[in-house]
Amino acid sequence: MNPQTRNLLIQRVIDSLGILAPGSIFERFGVVFIEYLRDVKLVQRGSSVGGSQSVGR
């Protein structure tokens, strides 16, 4: 996928779901939700879409 298109689509999802909770709360919710649905343990590293540092939890 074209990187610009990918970034645009990701931003649209973020904007649409942003009404549910502020960024950090929503990101944490997403991790817990995916871990529950897929029965996996996720480790967050790097930075969030908003540029905040993500550390392993």
PyMOL Python script that loads the backbone (N, CA, C, O; Angstrom):
from pymol import cmd

cmd.read_pdbstr("""\
ATOM      1  N   MET A   1       0.845  -1.171   0.000  1.00  0.00           N
ATOM      2  CA  MET A   1       0.000   0.000   0.000  1.00  0.00           C
ATOM      3  C   MET A   1       0.895   1.240   0.000  1.00  0.00           C
ATOM      4  O   MET A   1       1.939   1.275   0.651  1.00  0.00           O
ATOM      5  N   ASN A   2       0.475   2.212  -0.716  1.00  0.00           N
ATOM      6  CA  ASN A   2       1.183   3.488  -0.749  1.00  0.00           C
ATOM      7  C   ASN A   2       1.251   4.056   0.676  1.00  0.00           C
ATOM      8  O   ASN A   2       0.220   4.144   1.344  1.00  0.00           O
ATOM      9  N   PRO A   3       2.441   4.442   1.153  1.00  0.00           N
ATOM     10  CA  PRO A   3       2.582   4.940   2.524  1.00  0.00           C
ATOM     11  C   PRO A   3       1.699   6.151   2.832  1.00  0.00           C
ATOM     12  O   PRO A   3       1.184   6.273   3.943  1.00  0.00           O
ATOM     13  N   GLN A   4       1.524   7.037   1.868  1.00  0.00           N
ATOM     14  CA  GLN A   4       0.678   8.212   2.105  1.00  0.00           C
ATOM     15  C   GLN A   4      -0.786   7.803   2.259  1.00  0.00           C
ATOM     16  O   GLN A   4      -1.498   8.337   3.110  1.00  0.00           O
ATOM     17  N   THR A   5      -1.231   6.860   1.438  1.00  0.00           N
ATOM     18  CA  THR A   5      -2.605   6.371   1.547  1.00  0.00           C
ATOM     19  C   THR A   5      -2.808   5.676   2.880  1.00  0.00           C
ATOM     20  O   THR A   5      -3.820   5.873   3.552  1.00  0.00           O
ATOM     21  N   ARG A   6      -1.821   4.850   3.259  1.00  0.00           N
ATOM     22  CA  ARG A   6      -1.891   4.137   4.544  1.00  0.00           C
ATOM     23  C   ARG A   6      -2.013   5.128   5.692  1.00  0.00           C
ATOM     24  O   ARG A   6      -2.869   4.970   6.563  1.00  0.00           O
ATOM     25  N   ASN A   7      -1.158   6.154   5.698  1.00  0.00           N
ATOM     26  CA  ASN A   7      -1.203   7.162   6.762  1.00  0.00           C
ATOM     27  C   ASN A   7      -2.532   7.898   6.783  1.00  0.00           C
ATOM     28  O   ASN A   7      -3.062   8.183   7.856  1.00  0.00           O
ATOM     29  N   LEU A   8      -3.071   8.207   5.626  1.00  0.00           N
ATOM     30  CA  LEU A   8      -4.363   8.883   5.549  1.00  0.00           C
ATOM     31  C   LEU A   8      -5.468   8.014   6.135  1.00  0.00           C
ATOM     32  O   LEU A   8      -6.303   8.494   6.902  1.00  0.00           O
ATOM     33  N   LEU A   9      -5.470   6.741   5.776  1.00  0.00           N
ATOM     34  CA  LEU A   9      -6.502   5.834   6.284  1.00  0.00           C
ATOM     35  C   LEU A   9      -6.384   5.639   7.794  1.00  0.00           C
ATOM     36  O   LEU A   9      -7.394   5.599   8.497  1.00  0.00           O
ATOM     37  N   ILE A  10      -5.160   5.518   8.289  1.00  0.00           N
ATOM     38  CA  ILE A  10      -4.952   5.392   9.737  1.00  0.00           C
ATOM     39  C   ILE A  10      -5.457   6.640  10.444  1.00  0.00           C
ATOM     40  O   ILE A  10      -6.125   6.541  11.473  1.00  0.00           O
ATOM     41  N   GLN A  11      -5.149   7.801   9.911  1.00  0.00           N
ATOM     42  CA  GLN A  11      -5.594   9.047  10.533  1.00  0.00           C
ATOM     43  C   GLN A  11      -7.114   9.154  10.534  1.00  0.00           C
ATOM     44  O   GLN A  11      -7.692   9.658  11.497  1.00  0.00           O
ATOM     45  N   ARG A  12      -7.764   8.695   9.488  1.00  0.00           N
ATOM     46  CA  ARG A  12      -9.234   8.717   9.450  1.00  0.00           C
ATOM     47  C   ARG A  12      -9.831   7.837  10.538  1.00  0.00           C
ATOM     48  O   ARG A  12     -10.820   8.207  11.170  1.00  0.00           O
ATOM     49  N   VAL A  13      -9.229   6.673  10.754  1.00  0.00           N
ATOM     50  CA  VAL A  13      -9.709   5.787  11.818  1.00  0.00           C
ATOM     51  C   VAL A  13      -9.489   6.440  13.177  1.00  0.00           C
ATOM     52  O   VAL A  13     -10.378   6.425  14.028  1.00  0.00           O
ATOM     53  N   ILE A  14      -8.307   7.013  13.379  1.00  0.00           N
ATOM     54  CA  ILE A  14      -8.003   7.682  14.640  1.00  0.00           C
ATOM     55  C   ILE A  14      -8.999   8.809  14.905  1.00  0.00           C
ATOM     56  O   ILE A  14      -9.528   8.925  16.010  1.00  0.00           O
ATOM     57  N   ASP A  15      -9.251   9.622  13.911  1.00  0.00           N
ATOM     58  CA  ASP A  15     -10.187  10.742  14.069  1.00  0.00           C
ATOM     59  C   ASP A  15     -11.591  10.243  14.385  1.00  0.00           C
ATOM     60  O   ASP A  15     -12.280  10.822  15.224  1.00  0.00           O
ATOM     61  N   SER A  16     -12.016   9.179  13.723  1.00  0.00           N
ATOM     62  CA  SER A  16     -13.360   8.647  13.928  1.00  0.00           C
ATOM     63  C   SER A  16     -13.523   8.037  15.313  1.00  0.00           C
ATOM     64  O   SER A  16     -14.574   8.184  15.936  1.00  0.00           O
ATOM     65  N   LEU A  17     -12.495   7.358  15.797  1.00  0.00           N
ATOM     66  CA  LEU A  17     -12.582   6.695  17.090  1.00  0.00           C
ATOM     67  C   LEU A  17     -12.159   7.586  18.247  1.00  0.00           C
ATOM     68  O   LEU A  17     -12.360   7.235  19.410  1.00  0.00           O
ATOM     69  N   GLY A  18     -11.578   8.730  17.936  1.00  0.00           N
ATOM     70  CA  GLY A  18     -11.095   9.638  18.963  1.00  0.00           C
ATOM     71  C   GLY A  18     -12.171  10.149  19.892  1.00  0.00           C
ATOM     72  O   GLY A  18     -11.865  10.609  20.992  1.00  0.00           O
ATOM     73  N   ILE A  19     -13.418  10.081  19.481  1.00  0.00           N
ATOM     74  CA  ILE A  19     -14.503  10.554  20.339  1.00  0.00           C
ATOM     75  C   ILE A  19     -14.757   9.607  21.511  1.00  0.00           C
ATOM     76  O   ILE A  19     -15.431   9.980  22.472  1.00  0.00           O
ATOM     77  N   LEU A  20     -14.222   8.383  21.440  1.00  0.00           N
ATOM     78  CA  LEU A  20     -14.439   7.415  22.513  1.00  0.00           C
ATOM     79  C   LEU A  20     -13.618   7.721  23.760  1.00  0.00           C
ATOM     80  O   LEU A  20     -14.093   7.534  24.880  1.00  0.00           O
ATOM     81  N   ALA A  21     -12.399   8.185  23.569  1.00  0.00           N
ATOM     82  CA  ALA A  21     -11.508   8.474  24.701  1.00  0.00           C
ATOM     83  C   ALA A  21     -10.280   9.204  24.180  1.00  0.00           C
ATOM     84  O   ALA A  21      -9.964   9.119  22.993  1.00  0.00           O
ATOM     85  N   PRO A  22      -9.578   9.929  25.067  1.00  0.00           N
ATOM     86  CA  PRO A  22      -8.327  10.566  24.648  1.00  0.00           C
ATOM     87  C   PRO A  22      -7.320   9.515  24.173  1.00  0.00           C
ATOM     88  O   PRO A  22      -7.437   8.341  24.523  1.00  0.00           O
ATOM     89  N   GLY A  23      -6.346   9.928  23.388  1.00  0.00           N
ATOM     90  CA  GLY A  23      -5.384   9.048  22.746  1.00  0.00           C
ATOM     91  C   GLY A  23      -4.793   7.948  23.596  1.00  0.00           C
ATOM     92  O   GLY A  23      -4.906   6.775  23.242  1.00  0.00           O
ATOM     93  N   SER A  24      -4.160   8.295  24.719  1.00  0.00           N
ATOM     94  CA  SER A  24      -3.477   7.279  25.520  1.00  0.00           C
ATOM     95  C   SER A  24      -4.445   6.265  26.106  1.00  0.00           C
ATOM     96  O   SER A  24      -4.128   5.078  26.182  1.00  0.00           O
ATOM     97  N   ILE A  25      -5.612   6.715  26.517  1.00  0.00           N
ATOM     98  CA  ILE A  25      -6.617   5.796  27.070  1.00  0.00           C
ATOM     99  C   ILE A  25      -7.128   4.879  25.969  1.00  0.00           C
ATOM    100  O   ILE A  25      -7.275   3.674  26.177  1.00  0.00           O
ATOM    101  N   PHE A  26      -7.397   5.447  24.801  1.00  0.00           N
ATOM    102  CA  PHE A  26      -7.889   4.630  23.702  1.00  0.00           C
ATOM    103  C   PHE A  26      -6.845   3.618  23.245  1.00  0.00           C
ATOM    104  O   PHE A  26      -7.181   2.472  22.945  1.00  0.00           O
ATOM    105  N   GLU A  27      -5.576   4.035  23.190  1.00  0.00           N
ATOM    106  CA  GLU A  27      -4.510   3.106  22.796  1.00  0.00           C
ATOM    107  C   GLU A  27      -4.426   1.937  23.767  1.00  0.00           C
ATOM    108  O   GLU A  27      -4.309   0.788  23.343  1.00  0.00           O
ATOM    109  N   ARG A  28      -4.484   2.215  25.054  1.00  0.00           N
ATOM    110  CA  ARG A  28      -4.426   1.145  26.054  1.00  0.00           C
ATOM    111  C   ARG A  28      -5.637   0.235  25.925  1.00  0.00           C
ATOM    112  O   ARG A  28      -5.505  -0.986  26.008  1.00  0.00           O
ATOM    113  N   PHE A  29      -6.816   0.814  25.723  1.00  0.00           N
ATOM    114  CA  PHE A  29      -8.028   0.022  25.519  1.00  0.00           C
ATOM    115  C   PHE A  29      -7.848  -0.906  24.323  1.00  0.00           C
ATOM    116  O   PHE A  29      -8.212  -2.081  24.384  1.00  0.00           O
ATOM    117  N   GLY A  30      -7.287  -0.381  23.239  1.00  0.00           N
ATOM    118  CA  GLY A  30      -7.079  -1.182  22.037  1.00  0.00           C
ATOM    119  C   GLY A  30      -6.180  -2.376  22.294  1.00  0.00           C
ATOM    120  O   GLY A  30      -6.443  -3.472  21.799  1.00  0.00           O
ATOM    121  N   VAL A  31      -5.120  -2.172  23.064  1.00  0.00           N
ATOM    122  CA  VAL A  31      -4.199  -3.270  23.390  1.00  0.00           C
ATOM    123  C   VAL A  31      -4.925  -4.337  24.201  1.00  0.00           C
ATOM    124  O   VAL A  31      -4.846  -5.523  23.882  1.00  0.00           O
ATOM    125  N   VAL A  32      -5.629  -3.920  25.247  1.00  0.00           N
ATOM    126  CA  VAL A  32      -6.351  -4.876  26.096  1.00  0.00           C
ATOM    127  C   VAL A  32      -7.403  -5.626  25.279  1.00  0.00           C
ATOM    128  O   VAL A  32      -7.562  -6.838  25.431  1.00  0.00           O
ATOM    129  N   PHE A  33      -8.111  -4.917  24.423  1.00  0.00           N
ATOM    130  CA  PHE A  33      -9.163  -5.514  23.601  1.00  0.00           C
ATOM    131  C   PHE A  33      -8.597  -6.565  22.648  1.00  0.00           C
ATOM    132  O   PHE A  33      -9.137  -7.667  22.552  1.00  0.00           O
ATOM    133  N   ILE A  34      -7.517  -6.234  21.945  1.00  0.00           N
ATOM    134  CA  ILE A  34      -6.906  -7.182  21.008  1.00  0.00           C
ATOM    135  C   ILE A  34      -6.332  -8.383  21.754  1.00  0.00           C
ATOM    136  O   ILE A  34      -6.463  -9.521  21.303  1.00  0.00           O
ATOM    137  N   GLU A  35      -5.692  -8.125  22.902  1.00  0.00           N
ATOM    138  CA  GLU A  35      -5.166  -9.243  23.691  1.00  0.00           C
ATOM    139  C   GLU A  35      -6.290 -10.204  24.074  1.00  0.00           C
ATOM    140  O   GLU A  35      -6.118 -11.422  24.021  1.00  0.00           O
ATOM    141  N   TYR A  36      -7.431  -9.655  24.456  1.00  0.00           N
ATOM    142  CA  TYR A  36      -8.573 -10.490  24.836  1.00  0.00           C
ATOM    143  C   TYR A  36      -9.133 -11.256  23.635  1.00  0.00           C
ATOM    144  O   TYR A  36      -9.373 -12.461  23.716  1.00  0.00           O
ATOM    145  N   LEU A  37      -9.338 -10.555  22.531  1.00  0.00           N
ATOM    146  CA  LEU A  37      -9.934 -11.185  21.351  1.00  0.00           C
ATOM    147  C   LEU A  37      -9.058 -12.272  20.747  1.00  0.00           C
ATOM    148  O   LEU A  37      -9.558 -13.314  20.323  1.00  0.00           O
ATOM    149  N   ARG A  38      -7.761 -12.033  20.708  1.00  0.00           N
ATOM    150  CA  ARG A  38      -6.848 -12.948  20.019  1.00  0.00           C
ATOM    151  C   ARG A  38      -6.079 -13.861  20.961  1.00  0.00           C
ATOM    152  O   ARG A  38      -5.297 -14.694  20.503  1.00  0.00           O
ATOM    153  N   ASP A  39      -6.284 -13.722  22.275  1.00  0.00           N
ATOM    154  CA  ASP A  39      -5.578 -14.519  23.274  1.00  0.00           C
ATOM    155  C   ASP A  39      -4.061 -14.459  23.059  1.00  0.00           C
ATOM    156  O   ASP A  39      -3.375 -15.479  22.996  1.00  0.00           O
ATOM    157  N   VAL A  40      -3.570 -13.219  22.950  1.00  0.00           N
ATOM    158  CA  VAL A  40      -2.139 -12.970  22.771  1.00  0.00           C
ATOM    159  C   VAL A  40      -1.701 -11.905  23.772  1.00  0.00           C
ATOM    160  O   VAL A  40      -2.535 -11.212  24.354  1.00  0.00           O
ATOM    161  N   LYS A  41      -0.411 -11.780  23.965  1.00  0.00           N
ATOM    162  CA  LYS A  41       0.150 -10.722  24.808  1.00  0.00           C
ATOM    163  C   LYS A  41       0.918  -9.771  23.907  1.00  0.00           C
ATOM    164  O   LYS A  41       1.884 -10.182  23.263  1.00  0.00           O
ATOM    165  N   LEU A  42       0.513  -8.511  23.847  1.00  0.00           N
ATOM    166  CA  LEU A  42       1.167  -7.514  23.013  1.00  0.00           C
ATOM    167  C   LEU A  42       2.150  -6.704  23.845  1.00  0.00           C
ATOM    168  O   LEU A  42       1.906  -6.431  25.020  1.00  0.00           O
ATOM    169  N   VAL A  43       3.251  -6.328  23.236  1.00  0.00           N
ATOM    170  CA  VAL A  43       4.235  -5.455  23.873  1.00  0.00           C
ATOM    171  C   VAL A  43       4.341  -4.203  23.019  1.00  0.00           C
ATOM    172  O   VAL A  43       4.694  -4.268  21.842  1.00  0.00           O
ATOM    173  N   GLN A  44       4.032  -3.064  23.625  1.00  0.00           N
ATOM    174  CA  GLN A  44       4.085  -1.798  22.905  1.00  0.00           C
ATOM    175  C   GLN A  44       5.492  -1.228  23.008  1.00  0.00           C
ATOM    176  O   GLN A  44       6.063  -1.129  24.094  1.00  0.00           O
ATOM    177  N   ARG A  45       6.035  -0.855  21.859  1.00  0.00           N
ATOM    178  CA  ARG A  45       7.354  -0.226  21.814  1.00  0.00           C
ATOM    179  C   ARG A  45       7.343   0.854  20.748  1.00  0.00           C
ATOM    180  O   ARG A  45       6.547   0.807  19.810  1.00  0.00           O
ATOM    181  N   GLY A  46       8.227   1.822  20.898  1.00  0.00           N
ATOM    182  CA  GLY A  46       8.329   2.868  19.886  1.00  0.00           C
ATOM    183  C   GLY A  46       7.521   4.082  20.278  1.00  0.00           C
ATOM    184  O   GLY A  46       7.589   4.546  21.416  1.00  0.00           O
ATOM    185  N   SER A  47       6.746   4.602  19.322  1.00  0.00           N
ATOM    186  CA  SER A  47       5.935   5.775  19.609  1.00  0.00           C
ATOM    187  C   SER A  47       4.529   5.590  19.075  1.00  0.00           C
ATOM    188  O   SER A  47       4.294   4.840  18.127  1.00  0.00           O
ATOM    189  N   SER A  48       3.613   6.283  19.698  1.00  0.00           N
ATOM    190  CA  SER A  48       2.223   6.243  19.268  1.00  0.00           C
ATOM    191  C   SER A  48       2.061   7.086  18.005  1.00  0.00           C
ATOM    192  O   SER A  48       2.985   7.778  17.578  1.00  0.00           O
ATOM    193  N   VAL A  49       0.889   7.013  17.429  1.00  0.00           N
ATOM    194  CA  VAL A  49       0.617   7.815  16.235  1.00  0.00           C
ATOM    195  C   VAL A  49       0.744   9.303  16.573  1.00  0.00           C
ATOM    196  O   VAL A  49       1.142  10.104  15.727  1.00  0.00           O
ATOM    197  N   GLY A  50       0.410   9.663  17.795  1.00  0.00           N
ATOM    198  CA  GLY A  50       0.515  11.051  18.213  1.00  0.00           C
ATOM    199  C   GLY A  50       1.923  11.500  18.560  1.00  0.00           C
ATOM    200  O   GLY A  50       2.147  12.668  18.876  1.00  0.00           O
ATOM    201  N   GLY A  51       2.890  10.555  18.500  1.00  0.00           N
ATOM    202  CA  GLY A  51       4.276  10.901  18.774  1.00  0.00           C
ATOM    203  C   GLY A  51       4.727  10.664  20.201  1.00  0.00           C
ATOM    204  O   GLY A  51       5.894  10.883  20.525  1.00  0.00           O
ATOM    205  N   SER A  52       3.819  10.219  21.059  1.00  0.00           N
ATOM    206  CA  SER A  52       4.192   9.919  22.444  1.00  0.00           C
ATOM    207  C   SER A  52       4.961   8.613  22.506  1.00  0.00           C
ATOM    208  O   SER A  52       4.705   7.689  21.735  1.00  0.00           O
ATOM    209  N   GLN A  53       5.905   8.546  23.431  1.00  0.00           N
ATOM    210  CA  GLN A  53       6.687   7.331  23.586  1.00  0.00           C
ATOM    211  C   GLN A  53       5.820   6.217  24.153  1.00  0.00           C
ATOM    212  O   GLN A  53       5.056   6.438  25.093  1.00  0.00           O
ATOM    213  N   SER A  54       5.934   5.030  23.589  1.00  0.00           N
ATOM    214  CA  SER A  54       5.238   3.843  24.095  1.00  0.00           C
ATOM    215  C   SER A  54       6.275   2.930  24.698  1.00  0.00           C
ATOM    216  O   SER A  54       7.299   2.642  24.079  1.00  0.00           O
ATOM    217  N   VAL A  55       6.014   2.479  25.898  1.00  0.00           N
ATOM    218  CA  VAL A  55       6.937   1.548  26.543  1.00  0.00           C
ATOM    219  C   VAL A  55       6.240   0.220  26.737  1.00  0.00           C
ATOM    220  O   VAL A  55       5.014   0.168  26.834  1.00  0.00           O
ATOM    221  N   GLY A  56       6.999  -0.842  26.795  1.00  0.00           N
ATOM    222  CA  GLY A  56       6.422  -2.175  26.980  1.00  0.00           C
ATOM    223  C   GLY A  56       5.624  -2.265  28.266  1.00  0.00           C
ATOM    224  O   GLY A  56       6.057  -1.792  29.316  1.00  0.00           O
ATOM    225  N   ARG A  57       4.450  -2.881  28.172  1.00  0.00           N
ATOM    226  CA  ARG A  57       3.601  -3.059  29.360  1.00  0.00           C
ATOM    227  C   ARG A  57       3.266  -4.501  29.506  1.00  0.00           C
ATOM    228  O   ARG A  57       2.560  -4.880  30.440  1.00  0.00           O
TER     229      ARG A  57
END
""", "prot")
cmd.dss("prot")
cmd.show_as("cartoon", "prot")
cmd.util.cbc("prot")
cmd.orient("prot")
